[in-house]
Amino acid sequence: ENVQGDERDIILFSIGYGPDKEGKLSLNFGPINREGGWRRLNVAVSRARYEMKVFSTLRSEQIDITRTSSQGVAGLKSFLAYAEKGKIALPNRLVSKSLKNAAFEKMLAKKIEELGYEVHIDIGCSAFKIDIGIVHPNKPEEYILGILCDGDNYFNSNTSRDREIVQPFVLNNLGWKVYKIWSIDWWENPSKITADIIDVIKMELVSQILVKPKEEILVDPVVIENESINSISEIDVNTIAQKSIRNYSSYEICQLEIILSSSSDEFLWFTNRKKVTEQILKVIQVESPISKNLLSKRVLSAWGISRNGIRLSTYLEMLFKELNIQTTRFGNLEFFWKDDQIPSKYIGYRVASNELYKRDADDLPPEEIGNAVKEILFNQISLSKTDLIREAAKCFGFARIGTNVENAMSNGIGLVIMEGRAILKNGRIILIE
């Protein structure tokens, strides 16, 4: 079907040109050779929303662009190279680009390289380029993460819609996992930004394990009642304790004294600093472990502040550091713990007694979700990832599985697997007792 510029979910694209019976290739590709012919090719190869399958006897290496000055022919060669080799075919001509106007991106790339990752710069052939591409540590032909910065590529976009909406959408549809870094955050705390990037890479590695149901994690066989097993069918359910365990408690909300203030500026006054720090510690004492986001909301609400702006968040961040609170990170999420708690030995999870007390999915510590996951697996022997996400979400009061809920539950499952407490086998997740 001639889509005439319309988009389709999947497009089958056939290249009708090729060498003759003597192996000679004519570089006459009809309209593509003409002035502006590359536009025809661009329309043809960019209409698929999700996938394009290319059928061709012609290979990219057979096209000798030194014999023609046509942009269309050069574009066809590049397109075929991309179809044959994937993303790895794109950066070769771009990695060596001068970085004299990209000091921030250059320093960030160097930091990531120092941590043992291979990094490519300014990847892509369109206006939507990846500033920094991090090569997959186990698959050198793939990128595990693309980093977008507010550098030249960002400001060269025509509109804010292109920068903030269209570019990430296009890159995600092309298979990129993208992560945005703002230069101001880097200059203020480069170590934190680097650590956040490494956390995102680790999360992506875990998620890739979970989305491959037919692949197994290379660990020792599961042992139940001293008998090794290699598949779900070999498990004798009669040998597994059928006693159901429930290890949850009600989530307790910290009730702070309401402060009557005329404006949010009073929250920042030095004379109120002691009061704010006392509130922070009180919330942590009652609700630990608690996300930084939820802790900030609790304290600001006591002052009648409903919105956490830059000034307020910067001030709170300074107080958090001064108090030297025990923290854990998971990707972009940060959680606070009481000094007498050991995150790796934390057991149980907390459930809201009513809708008003229910935490958002992003505010749930992965350790709590992981404990719920282990409880579910203990009681049900094994589950697929989809079923396990649904059951874990129910534990925390989520009837519908949105993106945030799914990501949070996946984080908890990934943590259990990383700890070696469960394995993925034959498409199902099994608890290791």
C-alpha positions as CSV (number, residue, x, y, z in Angstrom):
1,E,0.0,0.0,0.0
2,N,1.2,3.5,-0.8
3,V,0.8,5.3,2.5
4,Q,1.5,8.7,0.8
5,G,3.0,10.1,4.0
6,D,0.5,8.6,6.4
7,E,1.8,6.7,9.4
8,R,1.3,3.0,10.1
9,D,2.2,0.9,13.2
10,I,4.3,-1.5,11.1
11,I,5.5,-0.9,7.5
12,L,7.0,-3.5,5.2
13,F,9.5,-1.7,3.0
14,S,10.9,-3.3,-0.1
15,I,14.0,-2.2,-2.0
16,G,13.4,-3.0,-5.7
17,Y,16.9,-2.1,-6.8
18,G,19.9,-4.4,-6.9
19,P,22.9,-5.7,-8.9
20,D,22.4,-7.3,-12.4
21,K,23.2,-10.9,-13.2
22,E,26.8,-9.9,-13.7
23,G,27.0,-8.3,-10.2
24,K,27.2,-4.8,-11.5
25,L,25.1,-2.1,-9.7
26,S,23.7,0.9,-11.5
27,L,23.4,4.0,-9.2
28,N,20.3,5.1,-11.0
29,F,17.6,5.0,-8.3
30,G,15.0,7.0,-10.2
31,P,13.5,10.0,-8.2
32,I,16.0,9.5,-5.4
33,N,18.8,10.7,-7.6
34,R,17.1,14.0,-8.5
35,E,17.5,17.3,-6.6
36,G,15.7,16.9,-3.3
37,G,15.3,13.2,-3.9
38,W,16.4,12.5,-0.3
39,R,13.1,14.1,0.9
40,R,11.2,11.3,-0.8
41,L,13.4,8.7,0.9
42,N,13.0,10.5,4.3
43,V,9.2,10.4,4.0
44,A,9.2,6.7,3.0
45,V,11.4,5.5,5.9
46,S,9.9,7.6,8.7
47,R,6.3,6.6,8.5
48,A,6.4,3.6,10.8
49,R,5.2,4.2,14.4
50,Y,6.8,1.1,15.9
51,E,8.5,-1.1,13.4
52,M,9.7,-1.3,9.8
53,K,10.8,-4.5,8.2
54,V,13.1,-4.0,5.2
55,F,13.3,-6.5,2.3
56,S,16.4,-6.0,0.1
57,T,19.0,-7.9,-1.9
58,L,20.9,-4.6,-2.1
59,R,23.5,-4.1,0.7
60,S,24.8,-0.8,1.9
61,E,28.4,-1.7,1.1
62,Q,27.4,-2.2,-2.6
63,I,26.6,1.5,-3.0
64,D,29.7,3.5,-3.9
65,I,28.8,7.1,-3.1
66,T,32.1,8.3,-4.6
67,R,30.5,7.7,-8.0
68,T,27.7,10.2,-7.4
69,S,27.0,13.5,-5.6
70,S,23.3,12.7,-5.0
71,Q,22.2,13.3,-1.4
72,G,19.4,10.8,-2.0
73,V,21.8,8.0,-2.9
74,A,24.0,8.8,0.2
75,G,20.8,8.7,2.3
76,L,19.8,5.3,0.9
77,K,23.2,3.9,1.7
78,S,23.0,5.2,5.3
79,F,19.5,3.8,5.7
80,L,20.5,0.4,4.5
81,A,23.5,0.4,6.9
82,Y,21.2,1.3,9.8
83,A,18.7,-1.5,8.8
84,E,21.6,-4.0,8.6
85,K,23.6,-3.0,11.7
86,G,21.2,-1.0,13.9
87,K,22.3,2.0,16.1
88,I,25.9,1.0,16.0
89,A,26.0,2.1,12.4
90,L,25.2,5.7,13.3
91,P,27.9,7.1,15.5
92,N,31.0,6.3,13.4
93,R,30.9,9.5,11.5
94,L,29.8,11.6,14.5
95,V,31.8,10.5,17.5
96,S,34.8,12.6,16.5
97,K,32.8,15.8,16.4
98,S,34.6,18.7,18.1
99,L,33.5,19.3,21.7
100,K,34.9,22.8,22.0
101,N,31.4,24.1,22.5
102,A,30.2,21.3,24.8
103,A,32.5,21.4,27.9
104,F,29.7,20.2,30.1
105,E,28.9,17.2,28.0
106,K,32.6,16.4,27.5
107,M,33.2,16.4,31.3
108,L,30.1,14.3,32.0
109,A,31.2,11.8,29.3
110,K,34.7,11.6,30.8
111,K,33.3,10.9,34.3
112,I,31.2,8.1,33.0
113,E,34.1,6.6,31.1
114,E,36.2,6.7,34.2
115,L,33.7,4.4,35.8
116,G,34.3,1.8,33.2
117,Y,31.6,2.5,30.6
118,E,32.2,3.1,26.8
119,V,30.7,6.4,25.8
120,H,29.8,7.9,22.3
121,I,29.1,11.5,21.7
122,D,26.5,13.3,19.5
123,I,24.8,10.2,18.1
124,G,22.3,10.4,15.3
125,C,21.7,11.7,11.8
126,S,18.6,13.8,12.4
127,A,17.8,17.0,14.4
128,F,17.0,14.8,17.3
129,K,20.4,13.6,18.4
130,I,21.6,11.9,21.5
131,D,24.2,14.0,23.3
132,I,25.8,11.0,25.1
133,G,25.3,7.4,24.4
134,I,26.4,4.8,26.9
135,V,27.3,1.4,25.3
136,H,25.7,-1.7,26.9
137,P,28.3,-3.4,29.1
138,N,27.3,-6.8,27.9
139,K,26.2,-6.0,24.3
140,P,28.8,-3.7,22.6
141,E,26.5,-3.4,19.6
142,E,23.8,-1.7,21.6
143,Y,23.4,1.4,23.8
144,I,21.9,0.9,27.3
145,L,21.2,4.6,27.9
146,G,21.1,7.8,26.0
147,I,21.7,11.1,27.9
148,L,20.1,14.4,26.7
149,C,21.6,17.6,27.9
150,D,20.6,21.3,27.6
151,G,23.5,22.0,25.2
152,D,23.7,22.9,21.5
153,N,21.4,20.1,20.4
154,Y,18.8,21.3,22.9
155,F,18.9,24.9,21.9
156,N,19.0,24.2,18.2
157,S,15.5,22.7,18.4
158,N,12.9,25.0,16.8
159,T,10.4,25.0,19.7
160,S,10.0,24.0,23.3
161,R,7.5,21.3,22.2
162,D,10.3,19.8,20.0
163,R,12.7,19.8,22.9
164,E,10.4,18.6,25.7
165,I,7.8,16.4,24.0
166,V,8.6,15.4,20.4
167,Q,12.3,14.5,20.8
168,P,11.9,12.2,23.8
169,F,8.8,10.6,22.2
170,V,10.6,10.0,18.9
171,L,13.7,8.6,20.6
172,N,11.6,6.3,22.8
173,N,9.9,4.9,19.8
174,L,13.3,4.2,18.2
175,G,14.2,2.1,21.2
176,W,16.2,4.5,23.2
177,K,16.1,4.7,27.0
178,V,16.7,8.4,27.5
179,Y,17.7,10.3,30.6
180,K,17.7,14.1,30.9
181,I,20.5,16.1,32.6
182,W,20.4,19.8,33.3
183,S,23.8,21.6,33.3
184,I,22.9,23.7,36.3
185,D,22.4,20.4,38.3
186,W,25.7,19.1,37.1
187,W,27.7,22.3,38.1
188,E,26.1,22.2,41.5
189,N,26.7,18.6,42.3
190,P,28.6,16.5,39.6
191,S,29.1,13.5,41.9
192,K,25.3,13.2,42.5
193,I,24.5,13.4,38.8
194,T,27.1,10.8,38.0
195,A,25.8,8.5,40.7
196,D,22.2,9.0,39.5
197,I,23.3,8.0,36.0
198,I,24.9,4.8,37.2
199,D,21.8,4.0,39.3
200,V,19.7,4.3,36.1
201,I,22.0,2.0,34.2
202,K,21.8,-0.6,37.0
203,M,18.0,-0.3,37.0
204,E,17.9,-0.7,33.2
205,L,20.0,-3.9,33.5
206,V,17.6,-5.3,36.0
207,S,14.6,-4.4,33.9
208,Q,16.1,-6.1,30.9
209,I,16.4,-9.3,32.9
210,L,12.8,-9.1,33.8
211,V,11.4,-8.5,30.3
212,K,13.0,-11.6,28.9
213,P,10.7,-14.4,30.0
214,K,12.6,-17.2,28.1
215,E,16.0,-16.4,29.4
216,E,17.3,-17.6,32.8
217,I,19.5,-15.9,35.3
218,L,22.7,-17.8,35.7
219,V,22.6,-18.8,39.4
220,D,22.7,-22.0,41.3
221,P,19.6,-24.3,40.9
222,V,16.8,-23.6,43.4
223,V,16.9,-26.0,46.3
224,I,13.7,-27.0,48.0
225,E,13.9,-29.7,50.7
226,N,17.5,-30.5,49.6
227,E,16.3,-31.4,46.1
228,S,17.7,-29.5,43.1
229,I,15.1,-28.6,40.4
230,N,15.5,-27.2,36.9
231,S,12.0,-26.3,36.0
232,I,8.7,-25.3,37.5
233,S,7.1,-28.7,36.7
234,E,9.6,-30.5,38.9
235,I,8.5,-28.6,42.1
236,D,6.5,-30.9,44.4
237,V,4.0,-28.5,46.0
238,N,3.5,-30.9,48.8
239,T,7.1,-30.3,50.0
240,I,6.5,-26.5,50.3
241,A,4.9,-25.1,53.4
242,Q,1.4,-24.0,52.5
243,K,1.1,-21.8,55.6
244,S,0.2,-18.3,54.5
245,I,2.2,-15.5,56.0
246,R,1.3,-11.9,56.3
247,N,4.0,-9.5,57.5
248,Y,2.4,-6.1,57.0
249,S,1.4,-3.3,59.3
250,S,-0.7,-0.2,59.1
251,Y,1.0,2.9,57.8
252,E,1.2,5.5,60.5
253,I,1.1,9.2,59.5
254,C,3.1,11.8,61.4
255,Q,0.8,14.5,62.7
256,L,2.8,17.8,62.8
257,E,1.8,20.9,64.5
258,I,0.2,23.4,62.1
259,I,2.3,26.6,61.8
260,L,0.3,29.7,61.1
261,S,2.4,31.8,58.7
262,S,1.6,34.8,56.5
263,S,3.8,33.6,53.6
264,S,6.1,30.8,52.5
265,D,9.0,33.2,53.2
266,E,8.6,32.5,56.9
267,F,9.6,28.9,56.4
268,L,13.0,30.1,55.2
269,W,13.7,32.4,58.1
270,F,16.7,31.5,60.2
271,T,14.7,31.9,63.4
272,N,12.5,29.0,62.2
273,R,15.3,26.8,61.2
274,K,15.4,24.8,64.5
275,K,11.6,24.2,64.2
276,V,11.9,22.9,60.7
277,T,14.7,20.5,61.5
278,E,12.7,19.2,64.5
279,Q,9.8,18.5,62.2
280,I,12.0,16.7,59.7
281,L,13.4,14.4,62.4
282,K,9.9,13.8,63.8
283,V,8.5,12.7,60.5
284,I,11.4,10.4,59.9
285,Q,11.0,8.9,63.4
286,V,7.3,8.0,62.7
287,E,7.3,7.2,58.9
288,S,10.8,5.9,58.2
289,P,11.6,4.7,55.6
290,I,10.1,7.6,53.7
291,S,10.8,9.2,50.3
292,K,12.4,12.6,50.2
293,N,9.4,13.8,48.2
294,L,6.9,12.7,50.8
295,L,9.0,14.0,53.7
296,S,9.2,17.4,52.0
297,K,5.4,17.4,51.5
298,R,4.8,16.5,55.2
299,V,6.9,19.4,56.5
300,L,5.7,22.0,54.0
301,S,2.1,21.1,54.6
302,A,2.5,21.9,58.3
303,W,3.4,25.5,57.2
304,G,0.5,25.7,54.8
305,I,2.7,25.4,51.7
306,S,1.2,23.2,49.0
307,R,3.9,23.7,46.3
308,N,7.6,22.8,46.6
309,G,9.4,25.4,44.5
310,I,13.1,25.7,43.8
311,R,13.9,27.9,46.8
312,L,12.1,25.6,49.2
313,S,13.5,22.4,47.8
314,T,17.1,23.8,47.8
315,Y,16.6,24.9,51.5
316,L,15.3,21.5,52.5
317,E,18.1,19.8,50.7
318,M,20.6,21.8,52.7
319,L,18.9,20.8,55.9
320,F,18.8,17.1,55.0
321,K,22.6,17.2,54.4
322,E,23.2,19.0,57.7
323,L,21.2,16.4,59.6
324,N,23.3,13.6,58.0
325,I,20.2,11.4,57.6
326,Q,20.7,7.8,56.5
327,T,19.6,7.5,52.8
328,T,19.2,4.9,50.1
329,R,18.8,5.6,46.4
330,F,17.1,3.7,43.6
331,G,17.5,5.6,40.3
332,N,16.1,9.1,40.7
333,L,14.4,8.2,44.0
334,E,15.8,8.9,47.4
335,F,14.6,7.5,50.7
336,F,15.4,8.4,54.3
337,W,15.8,6.0,57.2
338,K,16.2,6.2,61.0
339,D,19.7,5.6,62.3
340,D,18.8,2.4,64.0
341,Q,17.3,0.9,60.8
342,I,19.4,-1.3,58.5
343,P,17.9,-1.1,55.0
344,S,19.3,-4.5,53.9
345,K,17.7,-6.2,56.9
346,Y,14.4,-4.3,56.8
347,I,11.4,-6.7,56.9
348,G,7.7,-6.2,56.5
349,Y,5.8,-3.5,54.6
350,R,3.1,-1.0,55.5
351,V,-0.4,-0.6,54.1
352,A,-2.6,2.5,54.4
353,S,-5.7,2.0,56.5
354,N,-7.7,4.4,54.3
355,E,-7.4,6.2,51.0
356,L,-6.1,9.5,52.6
357,Y,-3.1,7.7,54.1
358,K,-2.2,5.8,50.9
359,R,1.3,6.7,49.5
360,D,1.9,7.3,45.8
361,A,3.7,4.5,44.0
362,D,6.8,6.7,43.6
363,D,6.9,7.2,47.4
364,L,7.1,3.4,48.2
365,P,10.6,2.2,49.1
366,P,11.7,-0.7,46.9
367,E,12.7,-2.5,50.1
368,E,9.0,-2.5,51.2
369,I,7.8,-3.6,47.8
370,G,10.4,-6.3,47.8
371,N,9.2,-7.6,51.1
372,A,5.6,-7.8,49.8
373,V,6.9,-9.6,46.7
374,K,8.7,-12.2,48.8
375,E,5.6,-12.7,50.8
376,I,3.4,-13.2,47.7
377,L,5.9,-15.7,46.2
378,F,6.1,-17.6,49.5
379,N,2.3,-18.0,49.5
380,Q,1.9,-18.7,45.8
381,I,5.1,-20.6,44.9
382,S,5.8,-18.7,41.6
383,L,4.2,-16.1,39.4
384,S,4.8,-14.5,36.0
385,K,6.1,-10.9,36.2
386,T,2.7,-9.5,35.1
387,D,0.8,-11.4,37.8
388,L,3.4,-10.6,40.4
389,I,3.1,-6.8,39.6
390,R,-0.6,-7.0,39.9
391,E,-0.6,-8.9,43.2
392,A,2.1,-6.6,44.7
393,A,0.1,-3.5,43.6
394,K,-3.0,-4.9,45.4
395,C,-1.0,-5.1,48.6
396,F,-0.5,-1.4,48.5
397,G,-4.0,-0.5,47.6
398,F,-3.6,0.0,43.8
399,A,-6.6,-1.4,41.9
400,R,-5.3,0.0,38.5
401,I,-1.8,-0.6,37.2
402,G,-0.6,2.7,35.7
403,T,3.0,3.4,34.6
404,N,4.2,4.7,37.9
405,V,2.7,1.7,39.8
406,E,4.2,-0.8,37.3
407,N,7.6,0.8,37.5
408,A,7.5,0.9,41.3
409,M,6.5,-2.8,41.6
410,S,9.2,-3.7,39.0
411,N,11.8,-1.9,41.1
412,G,10.8,-4.1,44.1
413,I,10.9,-7.3,42.1
414,G,14.3,-6.3,40.6
415,L,15.7,-5.6,44.1
416,V,14.6,-9.1,45.3
417,I,16.3,-10.7,42.3
418,M,19.5,-8.6,42.7
419,E,19.7,-9.7,46.3
420,G,19.6,-13.3,45.1
421,R,16.3,-14.0,46.9
422,A,14.4,-15.0,43.7
423,I,15.1,-16.1,40.2
424,L,13.4,-15.9,36.8
425,K,13.0,-19.3,35.3
426,N,10.8,-20.3,32.3
427,G,9.0,-17.0,32.4
428,R,8.1,-17.2,36.1
429,I,9.6,-15.7,39.2
430,I,10.4,-18.2,42.0
431,L,11.4,-17.4,45.6
432,I,14.6,-18.9,46.9
433,E,14.1,-20.1,50.4
